[in-house]
Amino acid sequence: MASSTPPSTKSTIVNTVDDEKFAQIYTPDEKTVQLLDNERTIMNIKPRLFACAVGIHSYSSGIHRIRIRVDDGWPLLGIRSRSIPPTPDEHCWGAYYTSPSTYGWDIVSGRVLNGQFHGYPLKELKKPAHIYTIILDCDEHQIRIINEDTKEEDEMEVDICYAPFPWCLFVDLPRTTARVSLL
């Protein structure tokens, strides 16, 4: 008796996103942040204020790769739900990453899951002036980061109850000067 297995609907094709831009900036003072290079570079120029940006694209299915260069500072690189706008957390000096829909890596402090810091298993991820690849696997509800310079990587599960689709790129800039460029 012959049996057949239905073909997998899971995508194995990785879409390299080379046209991502910063679509929206969130900050308490518009003079805190500058967008440069056709909205592909964000720079926090005013210390003591948090700022963040979300990308123009929405991601709901498939696998997507975004390359980011951290030129200066210690940003958080990751994703959040597009349908939940970032709001400043007054209990955390106005930071924008504390929403439960935020997932990513603060390259100096550790993982952020559901807007909360968790342990940091990597040793060499926290390097400025490095290039990072963020991979969004919407089908498996995972994100991964790779430091292209050290080859170190990490991945995490995204709880879609907290971060429902569509996702968008999320970059949170620290209260110090920082510069992040999309490649």
C-alpha positions as YAML, in Angstrom:
chain: A
units: angstrom
residues:
- id: 1
  name: MET
  ca: [0.00, 0.00, 0.00]
- id: 2
  name: ALA
  ca: [1.49, 3.32, -1.04]
- id: 3
  name: SER
  ca: [1.24, 6.38, 1.10]
- id: 4
  name: SER
  ca: [2.06, 9.93, 0.30]
- id: 5
  name: THR
  ca: [3.14, 12.79, 2.46]
- id: 6
  name: PRO
  ca: [1.70, 16.18, 1.66]
- id: 7
  name: PRO
  ca: [4.32, 18.65, 0.49]
- id: 8
  name: SER
  ca: [5.66, 21.01, 3.12]
- id: 9
  name: THR
  ca: [4.22, 24.51, 3.08]
- id: 10
  name: LYS
  ca: [7.21, 25.80, 5.04]
- id: 11
  name: SER
  ca: [9.44, 28.09, 3.00]
- id: 12
  name: THR
  ca: [13.16, 27.44, 2.76]
- id: 13
  name: ILE
  ca: [13.84, 30.45, 0.54]
- id: 14
  name: VAL
  ca: [15.49, 33.33, 2.38]
- id: 15
  name: ASN
  ca: [14.50, 36.76, 1.10]
- id: 16
  name: THR
  ca: [17.36, 39.26, 1.40]
- id: 17
  name: VAL
  ca: [15.78, 42.60, 2.19]
- id: 18
  name: ASP
  ca: [17.95, 45.27, 0.62]
- id: 19
  name: ASP
  ca: [15.37, 48.05, 0.40]
- id: 20
  name: GLU
  ca: [14.44, 48.36, 4.09]
- id: 21
  name: LYS
  ca: [14.29, 51.92, 5.42]
- id: 22
  name: PHE
  ca: [13.38, 53.54, 8.69]
- id: 23
  name: ALA
  ca: [9.72, 54.51, 8.31]
- id: 24
  name: GLN
  ca: [8.84, 56.03, 11.65]
- id: 25
  name: ILE
  ca: [10.92, 57.58, 14.40]
- id: 26
  name: TYR
  ca: [9.78, 57.77, 18.02]
- id: 27
  name: THR
  ca: [11.47, 60.24, 20.37]
- id: 28
  name: PRO
  ca: [10.42, 62.91, 22.87]
- id: 29
  name: ASP
  ca: [12.44, 65.54, 20.99]
- id: 30
  name: GLU
  ca: [12.66, 65.67, 17.18]
- id: 31
  name: LYS
  ca: [16.18, 67.08, 17.42]
- id: 32
  name: THR
  ca: [17.34, 63.85, 19.10]
- id: 33
  name: VAL
  ca: [17.57, 61.83, 15.88]
- id: 34
  name: GLN
  ca: [18.74, 62.39, 12.33]
- id: 35
  name: LEU
  ca: [17.87, 60.21, 9.35]
- id: 36
  name: LEU
  ca: [20.63, 60.02, 6.75]
- id: 37
  name: ASP
  ca: [21.46, 58.08, 3.56]
- id: 38
  name: ASN
  ca: [17.94, 58.05, 2.11]
- id: 39
  name: GLU
  ca: [16.42, 56.98, 5.48]
- id: 40
  name: ARG
  ca: [18.75, 53.97, 5.79]
- id: 41
  name: THR
  ca: [20.87, 55.41, 8.63]
- id: 42
  name: ILE
  ca: [19.59, 56.62, 11.97]
- id: 43
  name: MET
  ca: [21.74, 58.61, 14.32]
- id: 44
  name: ASN
  ca: [20.96, 59.64, 17.88]
- id: 45
  name: ILE
  ca: [22.76, 62.94, 18.34]
- id: 46
  name: LYS
  ca: [21.30, 64.19, 21.60]
- id: 47
  name: PRO
  ca: [22.39, 62.28, 24.69]
- id: 48
  name: ARG
  ca: [20.10, 61.43, 27.62]
- id: 49
  name: LEU
  ca: [17.03, 60.72, 25.50]
- id: 50
  name: PHE
  ca: [15.92, 57.37, 24.12]
- id: 51
  name: ALA
  ca: [14.75, 57.08, 20.53]
- id: 52
  name: CYS
  ca: [13.64, 54.23, 18.29]
- id: 53
  name: ALA
  ca: [12.71, 53.53, 14.70]
- id: 54
  name: VAL
  ca: [10.64, 50.93, 12.86]
- id: 55
  name: GLY
  ca: [11.19, 49.75, 9.31]
- id: 56
  name: ILE
  ca: [8.92, 50.34, 6.33]
- id: 57
  name: HIS
  ca: [8.26, 46.66, 5.58]
- id: 58
  name: SER
  ca: [5.82, 44.34, 7.31]
- id: 59
  name: TYR
  ca: [6.66, 40.64, 7.69]
- id: 60
  name: SER
  ca: [4.01, 37.95, 8.16]
- id: 61
  name: SER
  ca: [5.30, 34.87, 6.33]
- id: 62
  name: GLY
  ca: [8.51, 33.48, 4.93]
- id: 63
  name: ILE
  ca: [12.13, 34.03, 5.94]
- id: 64
  name: HIS
  ca: [13.73, 37.45, 5.64]
- id: 65
  name: ARG
  ca: [17.34, 38.58, 6.11]
- id: 66
  name: ILE
  ca: [18.23, 42.19, 7.03]
- id: 67
  name: ARG
  ca: [21.84, 43.37, 7.32]
- id: 68
  name: ILE
  ca: [22.65, 46.12, 9.80]
- id: 69
  name: ARG
  ca: [25.89, 47.90, 10.63]
- id: 70
  name: VAL
  ca: [26.30, 49.38, 14.09]
- id: 71
  name: ASP
  ca: [28.62, 52.30, 13.50]
- id: 72
  name: ASP
  ca: [28.49, 53.68, 17.03]
- id: 73
  name: GLY
  ca: [26.77, 53.01, 20.34]
- id: 74
  name: TRP
  ca: [24.89, 50.05, 21.83]
- id: 75
  name: PRO
  ca: [21.46, 49.76, 20.19]
- id: 76
  name: LEU
  ca: [18.81, 47.10, 20.49]
- id: 77
  name: LEU
  ca: [18.27, 45.29, 17.18]
- id: 78
  name: GLY
  ca: [15.15, 43.22, 16.63]
- id: 79
  name: ILE
  ca: [11.47, 43.17, 15.77]
- id: 80
  name: ARG
  ca: [8.12, 44.18, 17.19]
- id: 81
  name: SER
  ca: [4.52, 43.93, 16.17]
- id: 82
  name: ARG
  ca: [3.64, 46.63, 13.65]
- id: 83
  name: SER
  ca: [0.12, 46.91, 15.12]
- id: 84
  name: ILE
  ca: [1.47, 47.94, 18.55]
- id: 85
  name: PRO
  ca: [3.22, 51.32, 18.30]
- id: 86
  name: PRO
  ca: [6.25, 51.96, 20.53]
- id: 87
  name: THR
  ca: [5.52, 54.07, 23.58]
- id: 88
  name: PRO
  ca: [8.05, 55.44, 26.07]
- id: 89
  name: ASP
  ca: [8.17, 53.70, 29.44]
- id: 90
  name: GLU
  ca: [8.34, 56.39, 32.11]
- id: 91
  name: HIS
  ca: [9.47, 53.78, 34.66]
- id: 92
  name: CYS
  ca: [12.51, 53.07, 32.48]
- id: 93
  name: TRP
  ca: [13.69, 56.64, 31.69]
- id: 94
  name: GLY
  ca: [11.57, 56.77, 28.52]
- id: 95
  name: ALA
  ca: [12.90, 53.62, 26.83]
- id: 96
  name: TYR
  ca: [10.83, 52.22, 23.96]
- id: 97
  name: TYR
  ca: [11.87, 48.55, 24.09]
- id: 98
  name: THR
  ca: [9.78, 47.57, 27.15]
- id: 99
  name: SER
  ca: [6.60, 46.71, 25.21]
- id: 100
  name: PRO
  ca: [5.72, 42.99, 25.31]
- id: 101
  name: SER
  ca: [5.73, 43.01, 21.49]
- id: 102
  name: THR
  ca: [9.51, 43.72, 21.40]
- id: 103
  name: TYR
  ca: [12.01, 40.91, 20.73]
- id: 104
  name: GLY
  ca: [15.68, 41.37, 19.95]
- id: 105
  name: TRP
  ca: [19.20, 41.86, 21.19]
- id: 106
  name: ASP
  ca: [20.62, 44.79, 23.08]
- id: 107
  name: ILE
  ca: [24.18, 44.26, 21.88]
- id: 108
  name: VAL
  ca: [25.64, 45.17, 25.26]
- id: 109
  name: SER
  ca: [23.03, 44.00, 27.79]
- id: 110
  name: GLY
  ca: [21.40, 40.88, 26.39]
- id: 111
  name: ARG
  ca: [18.28, 39.41, 24.91]
- id: 112
  name: VAL
  ca: [14.93, 41.16, 25.08]
- id: 113
  name: LEU
  ca: [11.88, 38.88, 25.00]
- id: 114
  name: ASN
  ca: [8.39, 40.31, 25.56]
- id: 115
  name: GLY
  ca: [10.07, 43.63, 26.33]
- id: 116
  name: GLN
  ca: [12.07, 42.17, 29.24]
- id: 117
  name: PHE
  ca: [15.81, 41.50, 29.51]
- id: 118
  name: HIS
  ca: [16.90, 37.87, 29.75]
- id: 119
  name: GLY
  ca: [20.23, 36.09, 30.06]
- id: 120
  name: TYR
  ca: [22.90, 36.59, 27.46]
- id: 121
  name: PRO
  ca: [24.51, 33.41, 26.16]
- id: 122
  name: LEU
  ca: [26.90, 35.10, 23.75]
- id: 123
  name: LYS
  ca: [30.37, 36.35, 24.52]
- id: 124
  name: GLU
  ca: [31.36, 38.40, 21.49]
- id: 125
  name: LEU
  ca: [28.09, 39.83, 20.14]
- id: 126
  name: LYS
  ca: [28.55, 43.14, 21.90]
- id: 127
  name: LYS
  ca: [30.89, 44.87, 19.49]
- id: 128
  name: PRO
  ca: [30.27, 48.25, 17.85]
- id: 129
  name: ALA
  ca: [31.36, 48.88, 14.26]
- id: 130
  name: HIS
  ca: [30.31, 45.34, 13.36]
- id: 131
  name: ILE
  ca: [27.82, 44.07, 10.81]
- id: 132
  name: TYR
  ca: [24.88, 42.01, 12.04]
- id: 133
  name: THR
  ca: [22.37, 39.94, 10.11]
- id: 134
  name: ILE
  ca: [18.89, 39.65, 11.56]
- id: 135
  name: ILE
  ca: [16.85, 36.74, 10.19]
- id: 136
  name: LEU
  ca: [13.09, 36.79, 10.65]
- id: 137
  name: ASP
  ca: [11.56, 33.34, 10.25]
- id: 138
  name: CYS
  ca: [7.87, 34.16, 10.35]
- id: 139
  name: ASP
  ca: [6.80, 30.57, 9.56]
- id: 140
  name: GLU
  ca: [8.65, 29.17, 12.60]
- id: 141
  name: HIS
  ca: [8.04, 32.26, 14.82]
- id: 142
  name: GLN
  ca: [11.77, 32.77, 15.37]
- id: 143
  name: ILE
  ca: [14.36, 35.49, 14.95]
- id: 144
  name: ARG
  ca: [18.10, 35.03, 14.74]
- id: 145
  name: ILE
  ca: [21.09, 37.35, 14.88]
- id: 146
  name: ILE
  ca: [24.51, 36.72, 13.40]
- id: 147
  name: ASN
  ca: [27.55, 38.88, 14.04]
- id: 148
  name: GLU
  ca: [29.18, 38.70, 10.62]
- id: 149
  name: ASP
  ca: [32.56, 39.72, 12.03]
- id: 150
  name: THR
  ca: [32.82, 37.12, 14.82]
- id: 151
  name: LYS
  ca: [30.41, 34.52, 13.29]
- id: 152
  name: GLU
  ca: [28.66, 34.26, 16.65]
- id: 153
  name: GLU
  ca: [24.89, 33.81, 16.50]
- id: 154
  name: ASP
  ca: [21.82, 33.42, 18.66]
- id: 155
  name: GLU
  ca: [18.14, 32.75, 18.05]
- id: 156
  name: MET
  ca: [14.92, 33.08, 19.99]
- id: 157
  name: GLU
  ca: [11.30, 32.07, 19.74]
- id: 158
  name: VAL
  ca: [8.76, 34.87, 19.31]
- id: 159
  name: ASP
  ca: [5.45, 34.44, 21.10]
- id: 160
  name: ILE
  ca: [2.89, 35.67, 18.56]
- id: 161
  name: CYS
  ca: [0.38, 36.21, 21.36]
- id: 162
  name: TYR
  ca: [2.60, 39.11, 22.48]
- id: 163
  name: ALA
  ca: [4.03, 40.04, 19.07]
- id: 164
  name: PRO
  ca: [1.26, 39.31, 16.55]
- id: 165
  name: PHE
  ca: [1.91, 39.57, 12.82]
- id: 166
  name: PRO
  ca: [2.84, 41.61, 10.95]
- id: 167
  name: TRP
  ca: [6.29, 42.19, 12.41]
- id: 168
  name: CYS
  ca: [8.52, 45.12, 11.55]
- id: 169
  name: LEU
  ca: [12.20, 45.84, 12.04]
- id: 170
  name: PHE
  ca: [12.79, 47.65, 15.34]
- id: 171
  name: VAL
  ca: [15.93, 49.57, 16.35]
- id: 172
  name: ASP
  ca: [16.06, 51.14, 19.81]
- id: 173
  name: LEU
  ca: [18.77, 53.73, 20.32]
- id: 174
  name: PRO
  ca: [20.32, 54.20, 23.77]
- id: 175
  name: ARG
  ca: [20.50, 57.37, 25.83]
- id: 176
  name: THR
  ca: [24.01, 57.92, 24.50]
- id: 177
  name: THR
  ca: [24.96, 58.78, 20.93]
- id: 178
  name: ALA
  ca: [24.52, 55.98, 18.43]
- id: 179
  name: ARG
  ca: [24.49, 55.36, 14.69]
- id: 180
  name: VAL
  ca: [22.93, 52.38, 12.89]
- id: 181
  name: SER
  ca: [22.90, 51.79, 9.13]
- id: 182
  name: LEU
  ca: [20.87, 49.38, 7.01]
- id: 183
  name: LEU
  ca: [22.98, 47.64, 4.37]
...
